[in-house]
Amino acid sequence: MTRDDTLDILKGLLGRPQSDVQLKMPVASITGDTRIDEIGLDSLAILDFVYDVEDRFQIQIEIADLVALDRVNDLVAYVEARRAV
């Protein structure tokens, strides 16, 4: 799986219909350079997204690690590193 594949999957997870989640930008405009805080997820939506990512990639994400992730590319790299373990 390439980095672009991982990015596309993450964008797909963000774009899934979720109750009352309104993103600040269209999913199609999210790139690797997009700052995570620009996407507009509230704290509950972030937790839902984390659970979806964990389930899809069969990884564990440490909540404390999320604080250090600034851009979508950081999340892609984090997911890929966790998958490699």
C-alpha positions in Angstrom: 0.0 0.0 0.0 1.4 3.4 -1.0 1.2 6.7 1.0 -1.4 7.9 -1.5 -3.5 4.8 -0.8 -3.3 5.4 2.9 -4.2 9.1 2.4 -7.2 8.1 0.2 -8.5 5.7 2.8 -8.1 8.3 5.6 -10.0 10.8 3.4 -12.7 8.2 2.8 -13.1 7.7 6.6 -13.4 11.4 7.1 -16.0 11.6 4.4 -18.3 8.9 5.8 -21.6 10.2 6.9 -21.4 10.7 10.7 -24.0 12.1 13.0 -23.9 15.9 13.2 -20.2 16.2 11.9 -19.7 19.2 9.7 -16.2 19.5 8.3 -14.8 22.9 7.6 -13.7 21.9 4.2 -14.7 19.4 1.5 -13.0 16.0 1.8 -11.8 16.3 -1.8 -9.8 19.4 -0.9 -7.9 17.7 1.9 -4.3 17.0 1.0 -1.3 15.7 2.9 -0.3 19.3 3.7 -3.7 20.1 5.3 -3.4 20.9 9.0 -5.5 18.5 11.0 -7.1 21.4 12.9 -8.3 22.9 9.6 -10.5 19.9 8.9 -12.9 20.9 11.7 -13.5 17.7 13.7 -14.8 18.2 17.3 -13.5 16.1 20.1 -16.2 13.4 19.7 -15.7 13.2 15.9 -12.0 12.9 16.4 -12.6 9.9 18.7 -14.9 8.3 16.2 -12.4 8.9 13.4 -9.6 7.4 15.5 -11.7 4.3 16.2 -12.5 4.0 12.4 -8.8 4.3 11.6 -7.8 1.7 14.2 -10.4 -0.7 12.8 -9.6 -0.2 9.2 -5.8 -0.5 9.6 -5.8 -2.9 12.5 -3.6 -0.7 14.6 -3.7 0.9 18.0 -3.4 4.7 18.2 -2.3 6.3 21.4 -4.4 9.4 22.1 -1.3 11.2 23.5 0.4 10.7 20.1 -2.4 12.5 18.3 -1.4 15.8 19.9 1.9 15.7 18.1 0.3 15.2 14.7 0.1 18.5 12.9 -0.7 17.7 9.3 -2.5 14.9 7.5 0.9 13.7 6.2 1.9 13.2 9.8 -1.1 11.0 10.4 -0.3 9.0 7.2 3.2 8.4 8.4 2.0 7.5 11.9 -0.5 4.9 10.4 2.2 3.5 8.1 4.7 3.2 11.0 2.1 1.4 13.2 1.2 -1.0 10.4 4.8 -1.9 9.9 5.1 -3.1 13.6 
